[in-house]
């Protein structure tokens, strides 16, 4: 008997979208790490490499990552970068 298929968690779905976004961030010398997704739908990420301290990183975060996540995962309320 096979187990019933499991529904992916919000964390799993967020991780999948970030995996799709990651190559664009890496192309600019940076990287993005998914840290956590809170019960309130706040996605916590950590930026690495060239993204750290880059003036464009907040635009990347809000326009690139947050907009993408909200478009694909309605449970996401916002994205915040951790230090």
C-alpha positions as CSV (number, residue, x, y, z in Angstrom):
1,X,0.0,0.0,0.0
2,X,1.4,3.4,-0.9
3,X,1.1,6.4,1.3
4,X,-1.3,9.2,0.3
5,X,0.4,12.1,-1.5
6,X,1.3,14.9,0.9
7,X,0.4,18.5,0.2
8,X,3.6,20.6,0.1
9,X,3.9,23.0,3.0
10,X,4.1,26.8,2.5
11,X,7.8,26.5,3.3
12,X,8.3,23.8,0.6
13,X,6.4,26.0,-2.0
14,X,8.4,29.1,-1.0
15,X,11.7,27.0,-1.4
16,X,10.6,25.9,-4.8
17,X,10.0,29.5,-6.0
18,X,13.3,30.8,-4.5
19,X,15.1,27.9,-6.3
20,X,13.7,29.4,-9.5
21,X,14.8,33.0,-8.6
22,X,18.3,32.0,-7.3
23,X,20.1,31.8,-10.7
24,X,19.2,35.5,-11.4
25,X,20.6,36.5,-8.0
26,X,23.7,34.4,-8.5
27,X,24.3,35.9,-11.9
28,X,24.9,39.2,-10.1
29,X,27.4,37.6,-7.7
30,X,24.9,37.1,-4.8
31,X,22.8,34.4,-3.4
32,X,19.6,34.0,-1.4
33,X,19.0,31.6,1.4
34,X,15.5,30.7,2.7
35,X,15.7,30.8,6.5
36,X,12.1,30.4,7.6
37,X,8.4,31.1,6.9
38,X,6.5,32.3,9.9
39,X,2.9,31.3,10.7
40,X,1.9,34.8,9.7
41,X,3.3,34.2,6.2
42,X,6.5,36.3,6.6
43,X,9.3,34.8,4.5
44,X,12.7,35.3,6.2
45,X,15.7,35.1,3.9
46,X,19.4,35.9,4.1
47,X,21.2,37.5,1.3
48,X,24.8,36.5,0.6
49,X,27.8,37.5,-1.5
50,X,27.5,40.7,-3.6
51,X,23.9,41.2,-2.3
52,X,25.2,42.1,1.2
53,X,25.4,45.8,1.4
54,X,24.4,46.4,-2.2
55,X,22.1,49.4,-2.6
56,X,19.9,47.4,-5.1
57,X,19.4,44.5,-2.7
58,X,16.2,46.0,-1.2
59,X,14.8,46.5,-4.8
60,X,15.7,42.9,-5.6
61,X,14.1,41.8,-2.3
62,X,10.8,43.7,-2.9
63,X,10.4,43.7,-6.6
64,X,12.0,40.4,-7.5
65,X,11.6,38.1,-4.6
66,X,8.5,39.4,-2.7
67,X,6.4,40.1,-5.8
68,X,7.2,36.6,-7.2
69,X,6.4,34.8,-4.0
70,X,3.2,36.7,-3.5
71,X,2.1,36.0,-7.0
72,X,2.6,32.2,-6.6
73,X,1.9,31.7,-2.9
74,X,-1.1,33.6,-1.5
75,X,-0.1,32.8,2.1
76,X,3.0,35.0,1.8
77,X,2.4,38.3,3.4
78,X,5.9,39.8,3.2
79,X,9.5,39.1,2.8
80,X,12.2,40.3,5.2
81,X,16.0,39.9,5.0
82,X,17.8,38.9,8.1
83,X,21.4,39.9,8.9
